[in-house]
Amino acid sequence: GGQPRNVQPFSDEDASIETMSHCSGFSDPASFTEDGPEVDEEATQEDLEYKLKGFIDLTLDKSAKTRQAALESLKSAFSSKILYEFITERRMTLTDSIERCIKKGKSDEQCAAAGLACLLCVQMGSGIESEEIFKTLGPVLKKIVCDGTASIQARQACATCLGICCFIVTDDITELYSTMECLENIFTKAYQRDRDTNGVSSTHNTVLHISALLAWTLLLTICPMNEVKKKIETHLHKLPGLLSCDDLNMRIAAGETLALLFELARETDGDFFYEDMELLTEKLRALATDGNKHRAKVDKRKQRSVFRDVLRAVEERDFPTEMVKFGPERMYIDCWVKKQTYDTFKEILGSGMQYHLQSNDFLRNVFELGPPVMLDAATLKTMKISRFERHLYNSAAFKARTKARSKCRDKRADVGEFF
């Protein structure tokens, strides 16, 4: 490899550059500066695009470190902004660069390239352009996922990428089933390991099994009902075995997948009956009340919280509705299918999830949010809060919070009468 170049990464300052073509990014009242200087939108957009062109060129550099840094910078930009027109003009170049990095790069570079491939499809949405991207990258991703000599981290990243890109792109039912089969071949090895008594099966494969299971579950949510029934019959009696896995994340992934399968099963068949319900609820209740001392407190809290919800889903057909706020809008997550989809894209987009929910047509279509909310200057002006008002509000909130916490911490506080 050549000498690594000094790549200036995509920064928070770059991410804050907004384009006039997507007004929803301005909908946060806190984003306004009072009496600030006028910003030349066209100049800042040109500066951003100039930087991104440089990063795309650097994905072909001789140095692996330079290529990886360029991929990470592009990921940051794609997760924090909508760049549809810019990407459309360079779609083939980006696809070729990602393909080359996945094929010839080492573990970290492959992971970065797979992450960029996900974001590329998220930006492009479902359409002919994305289909062409997936036709090029799909076989490469499958090859890495199934390659036992590739690093576990690269296989894990490629499994996640394969599931997300297929979810976004595929109208071809044959391709959907083929991708699910590829992922199934990976995570079903966890079933075999569970029955294996020789102890040879390696736990370092667990992260790969988890990613494959979650990607497969995401694709299951868009399958036809007759295929859903087949998958439920195959996996519903095997998945409970994974609840005994030593790895917390595997237990959680298996539990949430079970909850989603029960939800789908009851949608497809109102009289759905699970034979081993008593045994399963016992397992779930034990995990929801787990007090093993050898486990970390943080892990126990996380596990108990997740499995209380899973138990409610399996026993009572109930789901604890969550609300997600983004700008002036609200979205309610009221089922396991929606939660699985939201969690998957949140993992990929990170802090850019809220911005994409506001502005990304594909994501808004997935969550049935309608077209982006375009706010005019007058509406934005009315949403503006002065610094002094924000200061008063924050001060009052701080005092109230301090008082509430002080009461809880004061051992002399009246804790009520006991009868």
GIDAQUI-V346868 format. One line per field, one symbol per residue. ss: DSSP state (2 for helix, 1 for strand, 0 for the rest). burial: + if it has 24 or more other ideal C-beta (glycine too) atoms within 12 Angstrom, else -. Layout:
BEGIN
ss=???
burial=???
END
This chain:
BEGIN
ss=00000000000222200000002222002220000000002222222222222222220000022222222222222222000222222022222222222222002222222222222222220002222222222222222222000002222222222222222220002222222222222220222222200000002222222222222222220000222222222222222222220002222222222222222222220000000022222222222200000000222222222222222222220000011111001111100222222222222222222222222022222200000000002222222000222222222222222222222220000000000
burial=------+-++---++-+++--+++++++--+-------------+--++-++++++-++++--+++++++++++++++++++++-++--++-+++++++++++-+-+-++++++++++++++++++--+++-++-+++-+++-+++---+++++++++++++++++++++----+++-+++++++++++++-++----------+++++++++++++++++++----+--++--++-++++++-+-++++++++++++++++++++-------+-----++-++--++-+------------++-+++++++++----+----+-++-+-+-+-+++++++++++++++--+++++++++++++-++-+--++-+--------+-----------------------------------
END
